[in-house]
Amino acid sequence: MSRPAPALRRDQRALVEAIRRLPDFRTVAVLRGFDKSSRATKDALLEVVRERGGHLVDLTPIPGLGELSATPQADLVVATNRALTAAAERCGAMWNVPVVVPGEIGEDSGRLIRTHQPAVLITRDNGRQDVVVRELRLLGRVAWTDGGGRARDAEELVLRPTAEGMVVTAVFAGVTTTRPAARAVAVEVGEDVVAEIDGQPNLVVPGSYHGRLTTRPVCRLSVVG
């Protein structure tokens, strides 16, 4: 005898109903957790999408650095919990599509907010691209340069977009250096390097990466249950 599906929380039900009311979508990308409630929310969203004759893409686990350009593009991105908001905005900024996330009271709930915000555009040596809307943190031995001389070693490297430009923080031998990057930053990534992409941990394929500041559209709808 199969077990009944977990009941959705109030905020999860509100999220599903918000998607049901949205017009003009065919493919929905869902970022979710691994708990039963998140899976049940994904299943409820799948039912809504199928009612529209659409298709659901389950982005679990979250695509690693450089993998988004090889991921089937959706025309709507949904995060099943607030902890995945940055990851959802990363996908939405990459594809230039709206993002729907659970919100809190007073957080522009129920309104579609369109903004343009600074981001870091990442290009791999194979031509694949990605975008980071909060920060890219590389943990492990890398070599980097911003075009201002020889490459520098780092045991931790952070690329962070700001309204004033991209900021680089490098840690090596216990010394932390933070500086603005006027040019694109080139990074050589070796083995055993882990990335935190907008706060989400992920492995990084060894190779050459270039990061430069860009501006990406972010269109977000916060749903309060």
PAVEX-246172 format. One record per residue: residue number from 0; residue in three letters; z, y, x of N, C-alpha, C in turn. Coordinates in steps of 0.02 Angstrom, whole numbers. Atoms other than C-alpha are relative to their C-alpha. Layout:
+------+--------+--------+--------+--------+--------+--------+--------+--------+--------+--------+
| lonu | tidren |    nzz |    nyy |    nxx |   cazz |   cayy |   caxx |    czz |    cyy |    cxx |
+------+--------+--------+--------+--------+--------+--------+--------+--------+--------+--------+
|  NUM |    ALA |      Z |      Y |      X |      Z |      Y |      X |      Z |      Y |      X |
...
+------+--------+--------+--------+--------+--------+--------+--------+--------+--------+--------+
***
This chain:
+------+--------+--------+--------+--------+--------+--------+--------+--------+--------+--------+
| lonu | tidren |    nzz |    nyy |    nxx |   cazz |   cayy |   caxx |    czz |    cyy |    cxx |
+------+--------+--------+--------+--------+--------+--------+--------+--------+--------+--------+
|    0 |    MET |      0 |    -60 |     43 |      0 |      0 |      0 |      0 |     62 |     44 |
|    1 |    SER |      5 |    -60 |    -42 |    -53 |    166 |     75 |     53 |     51 |    -19 |
|    2 |    ARG |    -50 |    -52 |     12 |     72 |    306 |     94 |    -33 |     62 |    -30 |
|    3 |    PRO |     29 |    -62 |     27 |     45 |    467 |     -6 |     -7 |     52 |     55 |
|    4 |    ALA |     11 |    -52 |    -49 |    -23 |    614 |     90 |     58 |     49 |      0 |
|    5 |    PRO |    -55 |    -48 |     -3 |    110 |    737 |    152 |    -15 |     62 |    -43 |
|    6 |    ALA |      8 |    -61 |     41 |    138 |    884 |     34 |    -10 |     60 |     46 |
|    7 |    LEU |     12 |    -60 |    -40 |     72 |   1048 |    102 |     55 |     51 |    -13 |
|    8 |    ARG |    -46 |    -55 |      8 |    190 |   1191 |    134 |    -33 |     57 |    -39 |
|    9 |    ARG |     26 |    -56 |     39 |    171 |   1350 |     34 |    -53 |     39 |     39 |
|   10 |    ASP |     49 |    -38 |    -40 |     82 |   1441 |    177 |    -64 |    -40 |     11 |
|   11 |    GLN |     60 |     41 |     -9 |    -36 |   1294 |    202 |    -41 |     -3 |    -64 |
|   12 |    ARG |     36 |     -2 |     64 |    -80 |   1290 |     17 |    -36 |     66 |     -8 |
|   13 |    ALA |     31 |    -66 |      5 |   -113 |   1477 |     24 |    -62 |      4 |     44 |
|   14 |    LEU |     57 |      0 |    -46 |   -228 |   1450 |    173 |    -59 |    -36 |    -31 |
|   15 |    VAL |     54 |     39 |     31 |   -329 |   1317 |     82 |    -31 |     39 |    -58 |
|   16 |    GLU |     26 |    -38 |     58 |   -344 |   1425 |    -75 |    -39 |     61 |     23 |
|   17 |    ALA |     37 |    -57 |    -27 |   -400 |   1574 |     30 |    -70 |    -21 |     22 |
|   18 |    ILE |     66 |     26 |    -21 |   -541 |   1469 |    103 |    -42 |    -15 |    -62 |
|   19 |    ARG |     37 |     16 |     62 |   -588 |   1411 |    -72 |    -32 |     62 |    -31 |
|   20 |    ARG |     25 |    -61 |     30 |   -612 |   1592 |   -125 |    -52 |     36 |     43 |
|   21 |    LEU |     47 |    -35 |    -44 |   -718 |   1643 |     24 |    -72 |    -21 |    -16 |
|   22 |    PRO |     71 |     17 |     13 |   -907 |   1653 |     -4 |    -38 |    -15 |     65 |
|   23 |    ASP |     51 |      2 |    -53 |  -1053 |   1606 |    106 |     24 |    -33 |     64 |
|   24 |    PHE |    -11 |     38 |    -61 |   -994 |   1474 |    228 |    -25 |    -71 |    -11 |
|   25 |    ARG |     25 |     68 |      2 |  -1069 |   1306 |    268 |     36 |    -45 |     49 |
|   26 |    THR |    -34 |     40 |    -51 |   -986 |   1247 |    428 |     65 |     35 |     19 |
|   27 |    VAL |    -66 |    -27 |    -14 |   -800 |   1272 |    456 |     30 |    -38 |     59 |
|   28 |    ALA |    -35 |     30 |    -57 |   -713 |   1241 |    623 |     75 |      7 |    -11 |
|   29 |    VAL |    -73 |      1 |     13 |   -529 |   1193 |    607 |     37 |    -15 |     65 |
|   30 |    LEU |    -46 |     13 |    -55 |   -398 |   1207 |    743 |     67 |    -18 |    -31 |
|   31 |    ARG |    -60 |     26 |     33 |   -243 |   1107 |    699 |     46 |    -31 |     51 |
|   32 |    GLY |    -47 |     38 |    -40 |    -88 |   1025 |    768 |    -10 |    -74 |    -11 |
|   33 |    PHE |      5 |     73 |      6 |    -59 |    838 |    782 |     50 |    -28 |    -50 |
|   34 |    ASP |    -50 |     23 |     48 |     81 |    830 |    653 |    -34 |    -19 |    -66 |
|   35 |    LYS |     28 |     23 |     64 |     56 |    752 |    481 |    -19 |     58 |    -45 |
|   36 |    SER |     14 |    -57 |     44 |     63 |    919 |    392 |    -65 |     35 |     20 |
|   37 |    SER |     62 |    -31 |    -23 |    -76 |    992 |    500 |    -60 |    -43 |    -18 |
|   38 |    ARG |     55 |     45 |     18 |   -184 |    838 |    472 |    -13 |      3 |    -75 |
|   39 |    ALA |      9 |     -5 |     72 |   -153 |    851 |    285 |    -34 |     65 |    -20 |
|   40 |    THR |     34 |    -64 |     13 |   -206 |   1034 |    288 |    -74 |     -5 |     17 |
|   41 |    LYS |     71 |     10 |    -18 |   -365 |    985 |    378 |    -36 |    -40 |    -53 |
|   42 |    ASP |     31 |     41 |     53 |   -400 |    852 |    246 |    -12 |     41 |    -63 |
|   43 |    ALA |      9 |    -42 |     59 |   -374 |    979 |    107 |    -57 |     49 |     10 |
|   44 |    LEU |     56 |    -44 |    -16 |   -493 |   1099 |    194 |    -66 |    -37 |     -3 |
|   45 |    LEU |     61 |     41 |      2 |   -619 |    959 |    213 |    -24 |     -9 |    -72 |
|   46 |    GLU |     18 |      7 |     70 |   -615 |    932 |     25 |    -33 |     63 |    -27 |
|   47 |    VAL |     29 |    -63 |     22 |   -649 |   1117 |     -6 |    -70 |      9 |     29 |
|   48 |    VAL |     65 |     -8 |    -32 |   -792 |   1119 |    119 |    -52 |    -46 |    -31 |
|   49 |    ARG |     47 |     47 |     31 |   -871 |    964 |     42 |    -20 |     22 |    -70 |
|   50 |    GLU |     17 |    -27 |     65 |   -863 |   1046 |   -129 |    -58 |     50 |      5 |
|   51 |    ARG |     53 |    -49 |    -12 |   -978 |   1179 |    -55 |    -63 |    -33 |     30 |
|   52 |    GLY |     56 |     33 |    -34 |  -1093 |   1048 |     21 |     -3 |     17 |     73 |
|   53 |    GLY |     -3 |    -22 |    -70 |  -1035 |   1105 |    192 |     24 |    -55 |     47 |
|   54 |    HIS |    -18 |     46 |    -54 |   -977 |   1025 |    353 |     61 |     27 |     36 |
|   55 |    LEU |    -60 |    -20 |    -37 |   -809 |   1029 |    443 |     -1 |    -27 |     70 |
|   56 |    VAL |     -4 |     19 |    -70 |   -790 |   1026 |    632 |     74 |      4 |     20 |
|   57 |    ASP |    -70 |      3 |    -21 |   -618 |    971 |    694 |      4 |     15 |     75 |
|   58 |    LEU |     -5 |    -20 |    -70 |   -586 |   1065 |    857 |     67 |    -20 |     29 |
|   59 |    THR |    -62 |     27 |    -27 |   -444 |    953 |    911 |    -16 |    -58 |     46 |
|   60 |    PRO |    -36 |    -55 |    -32 |   -405 |    954 |   1052 |    -43 |     62 |      8 |
|   61 |    ILE |     36 |    -63 |     -9 |   -452 |   1135 |   1085 |    -48 |     -6 |     58 |
|   62 |    PRO |     49 |      5 |    -54 |   -611 |   1146 |   1190 |     25 |     32 |     65 |
|   63 |    GLY |    -20 |    -26 |    -65 |   -580 |   1171 |   1376 |    -45 |     57 |     23 |
|   64 |    LEU |     37 |    -57 |    -27 |   -647 |   1310 |   1485 |    -73 |    -18 |     10 |
|   65 |    GLY |     71 |     12 |     -6 |   -836 |   1318 |   1470 |    -28 |    -49 |    -50 |
|   66 |    GLU |     23 |     50 |     48 |   -844 |   1190 |   1330 |    -22 |     29 |    -67 |
|   67 |    LEU |     17 |    -29 |     65 |   -863 |   1310 |   1183 |    -75 |      6 |    -11 |
|   68 |    SER |     73 |    -10 |      8 |  -1047 |   1343 |   1218 |    -35 |    -66 |    -15 |
|   69 |    ALA |     28 |     65 |     16 |  -1077 |   1155 |   1201 |     27 |    -29 |    -65 |
|   70 |    THR |    -30 |     21 |     63 |   -978 |   1144 |   1039 |    -42 |     24 |    -58 |
|   71 |    PRO |     39 |    -23 |     59 |  -1072 |   1148 |    872 |     30 |     63 |    -30 |
|   72 |    GLN |    -24 |    -65 |     24 |  -1059 |   1326 |    809 |     14 |     -2 |    -74 |
|   73 |    ALA |    -18 |     -6 |     70 |   -971 |   1359 |    645 |    -12 |     71 |    -24 |
|   74 |    ASP |      4 |    -68 |     25 |   -985 |   1509 |    530 |     66 |     24 |    -29 |
|   75 |    LEU |    -67 |    -20 |     19 |   -798 |   1513 |    494 |     48 |    -42 |     42 |
|   76 |    VAL |    -51 |     35 |    -40 |   -646 |   1468 |    601 |     67 |      6 |    -35 |
|   77 |    VAL |    -65 |      0 |     35 |   -478 |   1418 |    526 |     53 |    -31 |     46 |
|   78 |    ALA |    -57 |     27 |    -36 |   -311 |   1394 |    615 |     52 |    -22 |    -51 |
|   79 |    THR |    -48 |     25 |     50 |   -184 |   1287 |    522 |     71 |     25 |     12 |
|   80 |    ASN |    -65 |    -31 |    -10 |    -34 |   1374 |    602 |     -7 |     60 |     47 |
|   81 |    ARG |      4 |    -63 |    -37 |      5 |   1541 |    684 |     -4 |    -10 |     75 |
|   82 |    ALA |      2 |     12 |    -72 |     27 |   1464 |    856 |    -71 |     -8 |     27 |
|   83 |    LEU |     70 |     10 |    -20 |   -161 |   1432 |    859 |    -43 |     61 |    -13 |
|   84 |    THR |     38 |    -61 |     16 |   -211 |   1611 |    814 |    -45 |     21 |     58 |
|   85 |    ALA |     40 |    -22 |    -58 |   -268 |   1657 |    990 |    -58 |    -47 |     13 |
|   86 |    ALA |     54 |     49 |    -11 |   -369 |   1496 |   1007 |    -54 |      9 |    -52 |
|   87 |    ALA |     50 |    -11 |     52 |   -453 |   1530 |    840 |    -39 |     64 |     13 |
|   88 |    GLU |     35 |    -63 |    -16 |   -492 |   1710 |    891 |    -48 |    -10 |     58 |
|   89 |    ARG |     46 |     15 |    -55 |   -568 |   1643 |   1051 |    -65 |    -30 |    -27 |
|   90 |    CYS |     60 |     31 |     29 |   -688 |   1534 |    950 |    -39 |     51 |    -41 |
|   91 |    GLY |     34 |    -50 |     41 |   -725 |   1674 |    828 |    -35 |     53 |     41 |
|   92 |    ALA |     31 |    -50 |    -44 |   -760 |   1798 |    968 |    -61 |    -29 |     35 |
|   93 |    MET |     56 |     31 |    -34 |   -874 |   1674 |   1055 |    -60 |     -5 |    -47 |
|   94 |    TRP |     54 |     12 |     47 |   -976 |   1640 |    898 |    -14 |     60 |    -45 |
|   95 |    ASN |      8 |    -59 |     42 |   -956 |   1811 |    815 |      4 |    -19 |    -74 |
|   96 |    VAL |    -11 |     21 |     69 |   -888 |   1734 |    654 |     72 |     17 |    -21 |
|   97 |    PRO |    -68 |    -16 |     23 |   -734 |   1771 |    545 |     50 |    -56 |     16 |
|   98 |    VAL |    -55 |     45 |    -15 |   -566 |   1690 |    582 |     52 |      8 |    -55 |
|   99 |    VAL |    -53 |      0 |     51 |   -437 |   1642 |    450 |     62 |    -33 |     29 |
|  100 |    VAL |    -62 |     26 |    -31 |   -257 |   1619 |    509 |     59 |     12 |    -47 |
|  101 |    PRO |    -61 |    -14 |     38 |    -85 |   1603 |    429 |     32 |     64 |     27 |
|  102 |    GLY |    -31 |    -62 |    -21 |      3 |   1771 |    433 |     71 |      6 |    -24 |
|  103 |    GLU |    -67 |    -16 |     22 |    170 |   1851 |    400 |     -3 |     61 |    -46 |
|  104 |    ILE |     -2 |    -57 |     46 |    218 |   1975 |    265 |     -1 |     65 |     40 |
|  105 |    GLY |      6 |    -63 |    -35 |    168 |   2149 |    320 |    -51 |      0 |     55 |
|  106 |    GLU |     49 |      7 |    -54 |     35 |   2085 |    440 |    -70 |      5 |    -29 |
|  107 |    ASP |     66 |    -10 |     31 |   -114 |   2155 |    344 |    -21 |    -61 |    -41 |
|  108 |    SER |     14 |     62 |     35 |   -101 |   2003 |    233 |    -53 |     10 |    -54 |
|  109 |    GLY |     51 |      0 |     52 |   -250 |   1965 |    124 |    -59 |     47 |     13 |
|  110 |    ARG |     55 |    -46 |    -15 |   -362 |   2094 |    207 |    -40 |    -26 |     60 |
|  111 |    LEU |     44 |     20 |    -55 |   -511 |   2056 |    318 |     -3 |     58 |     49 |
|  112 |    ILE |     -4 |    -53 |    -50 |   -484 |   2156 |    477 |    -54 |    -12 |     53 |
|  113 |    ARG |     53 |      5 |    -50 |   -635 |   2188 |    588 |     17 |     47 |     58 |
|  114 |    THR |    -14 |    -40 |    -59 |   -602 |   2248 |    765 |    -47 |    -21 |     57 |
|  115 |    HIS |     32 |     18 |    -63 |   -685 |   2252 |    935 |     54 |      5 |     53 |
|  116 |    GLN |    -53 |      0 |    -50 |   -569 |   2205 |   1076 |    -26 |    -25 |     67 |
|  117 |    PRO |     21 |     23 |    -66 |   -582 |   2179 |   1263 |     10 |    -75 |      8 |
|  118 |    ALA |     -4 |     71 |    -13 |   -612 |   2002 |   1322 |    -29 |    -13 |     69 |
|  119 |    VAL |     30 |     21 |    -64 |   -659 |   1909 |   1480 |    -53 |    -52 |    -16 |
|  120 |    LEU |     55 |     47 |      7 |   -828 |   1825 |   1476 |     -3 |    -44 |     62 |
|  121 |    ILE |      0 |     48 |    -55 |   -825 |   1668 |   1584 |    -67 |    -36 |      2 |
|  122 |    THR |     63 |     36 |     -9 |   -986 |   1594 |   1654 |      9 |    -53 |     55 |
|  123 |    ARG |     -4 |     54 |    -50 |   -990 |   1425 |   1743 |    -64 |     -2 |     41 |
|  124 |    ASP |     59 |      6 |    -43 |  -1110 |   1378 |   1881 |    -57 |    -38 |    -33 |
|  125 |    ASN |     53 |     35 |     37 |  -1205 |   1270 |   1756 |    -28 |     43 |    -57 |
|  126 |    GLY |     25 |    -46 |     51 |  -1236 |   1422 |   1645 |     39 |      2 |    -64 |
|  127 |    ARG |    -40 |     -1 |     62 |  -1111 |   1378 |   1509 |     48 |     59 |      0 |
|  128 |    GLN |    -43 |    -58 |      5 |  -1010 |   1524 |   1445 |     59 |    -13 |    -47 |
|  129 |    ASP |    -60 |      4 |     42 |   -841 |   1549 |   1366 |     28 |     71 |     -3 |
|  130 |    VAL |    -31 |    -65 |      6 |   -732 |   1694 |   1314 |     75 |     -9 |     -7 |
|  131 |    VAL |    -73 |      0 |      2 |   -546 |   1731 |   1334 |     22 |     66 |    -29 |
|  132 |    VAL |    -20 |    -62 |     33 |   -463 |   1857 |   1219 |     71 |     23 |     19 |
|  133 |    ARG |    -68 |    -20 |    -22 |   -283 |   1856 |   1287 |      3 |     -2 |     77 |
|  134 |    GLU |      0 |      7 |    -72 |   -283 |   1788 |   1464 |    -22 |    -70 |     20 |
|  135 |    LEU |     16 |     64 |    -32 |   -348 |   1650 |   1576 |     47 |     -8 |     59 |
|  136 |    ARG |    -47 |     14 |    -54 |   -214 |   1575 |   1688 |    -20 |    -65 |     33 |
|  137 |    LEU |     18 |     60 |    -38 |   -267 |   1452 |   1824 |     59 |    -19 |     44 |
|  138 |    LEU |    -58 |     25 |    -37 |   -126 |   1347 |   1897 |    -24 |    -55 |     48 |
|  139 |    GLY |     25 |     45 |    -51 |   -172 |   1262 |   2061 |    -38 |     40 |     52 |
|  140 |    ARG |     32 |    -35 |    -56 |   -261 |   1305 |   2223 |    -72 |     21 |    -18 |
|  141 |    VAL |     67 |    -26 |     12 |   -413 |   1417 |   2195 |    -15 |     53 |     54 |
|  142 |    ALA |     22 |    -55 |    -43 |   -513 |   1542 |   2299 |    -36 |     51 |    -45 |
|  143 |    TRP |     29 |    -50 |     45 |   -564 |   1707 |   2219 |    -19 |     63 |     39 |
|  144 |    THR |     20 |    -65 |    -28 |   -650 |   1871 |   2257 |    -27 |     43 |    -57 |
|  145 |    ASP |     29 |    -47 |     49 |   -696 |   2026 |   2158 |    -55 |     41 |     32 |
|  146 |    GLY |     55 |    -34 |    -33 |   -837 |   2073 |   2275 |     23 |     49 |     53 |
|  147 |    GLY |    -26 |    -48 |    -49 |   -723 |   2174 |   2388 |     19 |    -32 |     66 |
|  148 |    GLY |    -16 |     31 |    -64 |   -728 |   2066 |   2544 |      4 |    -75 |     -5 |
|  149 |    ARG |     -3 |     73 |     -3 |   -686 |   1888 |   2590 |     41 |    -29 |    -58 |
|  150 |    ALA |    -37 |     33 |     54 |   -619 |   1762 |   2466 |     74 |     -7 |     19 |
|  151 |    ARG |    -72 |      7 |     -8 |   -431 |   1752 |   2443 |     23 |    -65 |    -33 |
|  152 |    ASP |    -29 |     59 |     30 |   -327 |   1597 |   2409 |     53 |     21 |    -51 |
|  153 |    ALA |    -54 |    -11 |     49 |   -212 |   1588 |   2259 |     24 |    -67 |    -25 |
|  154 |    GLU |    -30 |     59 |     31 |    -93 |   1459 |   2190 |      7 |      9 |    -76 |
|  155 |    GLU |      2 |    -17 |     71 |    -94 |   1547 |   2022 |    -42 |     63 |     -7 |
|  156 |    LEU |     44 |    -57 |      9 |   -227 |   1666 |   1960 |     -6 |     14 |    -75 |
|  157 |    VAL |      3 |    -21 |     71 |   -227 |   1765 |   1797 |    -52 |     54 |     -8 |
|  158 |    LEU |     48 |    -51 |     19 |   -373 |   1861 |   1723 |     18 |     24 |    -70 |
|  159 |    ARG |    -24 |    -26 |     64 |   -319 |   1977 |   1583 |    -42 |     60 |    -21 |
|  160 |    PRO |     39 |    -58 |     24 |   -431 |   2093 |   1479 |     46 |     53 |    -29 |
|  161 |    THR |    -37 |    -56 |     29 |   -362 |   2265 |   1437 |    -51 |     53 |    -21 |
|  162 |    ALA |     44 |    -54 |     21 |   -434 |   2421 |   1357 |    -25 |     40 |     60 |
|  163 |    GLU |     18 |    -38 |    -59 |   -439 |   2500 |   1531 |    -43 |    -41 |     49 |
|  164 |    GLY |     39 |     42 |    -46 |   -526 |   2352 |   1615 |     35 |    -67 |     11 |
|  165 |    MET |    -30 |     65 |    -14 |   -492 |   2177 |   1680 |     51 |      7 |     56 |
|  166 |    VAL |    -54 |     -1 |    -49 |   -330 |   2151 |   1777 |      7 |    -71 |     28 |
|  167 |    VAL |     -7 |     64 |    -34 |   -309 |   2012 |   1905 |     70 |     -4 |     31 |
|  168 |    THR |    -64 |     14 |    -32 |   -140 |   1940 |   1956 |     -7 |    -65 |     39 |
|  169 |    ALA |      5 |     59 |    -43 |   -137 |   1820 |   2103 |     68 |    -13 |     33 |
|  170 |    VAL |    -62 |     21 |    -32 |     11 |   1722 |   2171 |    -18 |    -48 |     57 |
|  171 |    PHE |     13 |     44 |    -57 |      5 |   1646 |   2345 |     57 |      7 |     50 |
|  172 |    ALA |    -55 |      3 |    -49 |    145 |   1593 |   2464 |     58 |     44 |    -22 |
|  173 |    GLY |    -57 |    -37 |     26 |    274 |   1674 |   2352 |    -11 |     74 |    -11 |
|  174 |    VAL |     16 |    -71 |      8 |    186 |   1843 |   2348 |    -45 |     10 |    -60 |
|  175 |    THR |     39 |    -15 |     60 |    120 |   1914 |   2184 |    -36 |     66 |      8 |
|  176 |    THR |     40 |    -61 |     -4 |    -21 |   2041 |   2185 |    -36 |     11 |    -66 |
|  177 |    THR |     35 |    -18 |     61 |    -87 |   2130 |   2031 |    -44 |     61 |     14 |
|  178 |    ARG |     47 |    -55 |    -13 |   -240 |   2241 |   2037 |    -54 |      1 |    -53 |
|  179 |    PRO |     57 |     -3 |     45 |   -379 |   2304 |   1925 |    -62 |    -28 |     34 |
|  180 |    ALA |     62 |     27 |    -27 |   -547 |   2219 |   1948 |    -58 |     43 |    -26 |
|  181 |    ALA |     55 |    -44 |     20 |   -689 |   2345 |   1947 |    -65 |    -39 |     -8 |
|  182 |    ARG |     61 |     40 |      3 |   -818 |   2206 |   1965 |     16 |    -69 |    -29 |
|  183 |    ALA |    -10 |     69 |     22 |   -843 |   2028 |   1909 |     41 |    -38 |     52 |
|  184 |    VAL |    -42 |     41 |    -44 |   -719 |   1903 |   1982 |    -31 |    -69 |      6 |
|  185 |    ALA |     26 |     67 |    -13 |   -787 |   1745 |   2063 |     58 |    -45 |     21 |
|  186 |    VAL |    -54 |     46 |    -14 |   -672 |   1594 |   2068 |    -29 |    -69 |     16 |
|  187 |    GLU |     17 |     69 |    -18 |   -695 |   1428 |   2157 |     59 |    -45 |    -18 |
|  188 |    VAL |    -53 |     44 |     25 |   -595 |   1294 |   2068 |    -10 |    -69 |     29 |
|  189 |    GLY |      3 |     67 |    -28 |   -555 |   1131 |   2156 |     32 |    -51 |    -47 |
|  190 |    GLU |    -31 |     53 |     40 |   -470 |    972 |   2098 |     71 |     20 |    -21 |
|  191 |    ASP |    -70 |     -5 |     22 |   -306 |    964 |   2002 |     21 |     71 |    -18 |
|  192 |    VAL |    -16 |    -67 |     25 |   -314 |   1140 |   1930 |      6 |     -4 |    -76 |
|  193 |    VAL |    -11 |     -2 |     73 |   -245 |   1168 |   1755 |     -8 |     71 |    -23 |
|  194 |    ALA |      9 |    -67 |     28 |   -292 |   1315 |   1646 |     43 |      8 |    -62 |
|  195 |    GLU |    -28 |    -21 |     64 |   -198 |   1405 |   1509 |    -49 |     51 |    -28 |
|  196 |    ILE |     52 |    -42 |     30 |   -335 |   1478 |   1399 |     29 |     31 |    -63 |
|  197 |    ASP |    -33 |    -34 |     56 |   -258 |   1607 |   1283 |     63 |    -38 |    -21 |
|  198 |    GLY |    -64 |     33 |     13 |    -93 |   1513 |   1299 |     -4 |    -74 |    -11 |
|  199 |    GLN |      7 |     71 |     13 |   -164 |   1339 |   1271 |    -17 |    -37 |     65 |
|  200 |    PRO |     14 |     36 |    -62 |   -154 |   1217 |   1419 |    -61 |    -45 |     -6 |
|  201 |    ASN |     61 |     41 |     -1 |   -313 |   1126 |   1469 |    -19 |    -13 |     71 |
|  202 |    LEU |     26 |     15 |    -67 |   -395 |   1043 |   1618 |    -62 |     43 |     14 |
|  203 |    VAL |     58 |    -39 |    -20 |   -530 |   1134 |   1716 |    -44 |    -43 |     43 |
|  204 |    VAL |     48 |     36 |    -40 |   -687 |   1054 |   1784 |    -10 |     38 |     66 |
|  205 |    PRO |     11 |    -35 |    -63 |   -704 |   1094 |   1971 |    -69 |     32 |      2 |
|  206 |    GLY |     64 |    -35 |     -6 |   -842 |   1218 |   2012 |     10 |     74 |      9 |
|  207 |    SER |     -1 |    -72 |     -7 |   -886 |   1401 |   2021 |      1 |     34 |    -68 |
|  208 |    TYR |     -6 |    -37 |     62 |   -837 |   1522 |   1884 |     -3 |     75 |     15 |
|  209 |    HIS |      1 |    -73 |     -5 |   -871 |   1707 |   1858 |     29 |     29 |    -64 |
|  210 |    GLY |    -30 |    -34 |     57 |   -768 |   1818 |   1745 |    -14 |     74 |      2 |
|  211 |    ARG |     11 |    -72 |      3 |   -814 |   1992 |   1688 |     24 |     26 |    -67 |
|  212 |    LEU |    -25 |    -31 |     62 |   -746 |   2112 |   1559 |    -58 |     10 |    -49 |
|  213 |    THR |     48 |    -12 |     53 |   -837 |   2122 |   1395 |     38 |     22 |    -62 |
|  214 |    THR |    -31 |    -17 |     64 |   -804 |   2179 |   1218 |    -29 |    -46 |    -53 |
|  215 |    ARG |     23 |     47 |     50 |   -812 |   2053 |   1078 |     26 |     20 |    -69 |
|  216 |    PRO |    -24 |    -13 |     68 |   -801 |   2073 |    889 |     50 |    -54 |    -22 |
|  217 |    VAL |    -49 |     46 |     29 |   -648 |   1994 |    808 |      9 |     18 |    -73 |
|  218 |    CYS |     -5 |    -11 |     73 |   -648 |   1976 |    619 |     52 |    -49 |    -26 |
|  219 |    ARG |    -55 |     45 |     16 |   -481 |   1907 |    558 |     27 |     14 |    -70 |
|  220 |    LEU |    -33 |     -4 |     65 |   -406 |   1870 |    388 |     67 |    -37 |      6 |
|  221 |    SER |    -67 |     30 |     -2 |   -217 |   1840 |    387 |     21 |    -17 |    -71 |
|  222 |    VAL |    -18 |     25 |     67 |   -159 |   1736 |    239 |     75 |    -12 |     -1 |
|  223 |    VAL |    -72 |      9 |      8 |     23 |   1745 |    182 |     13 |    -43 |    -61 |
|  224 |    GLY |    -17 |     43 |     56 |     93 |   1606 |     75 |     62 |     23 |    -37 |
+------+--------+--------+--------+--------+--------+--------+--------+--------+--------+--------+
***
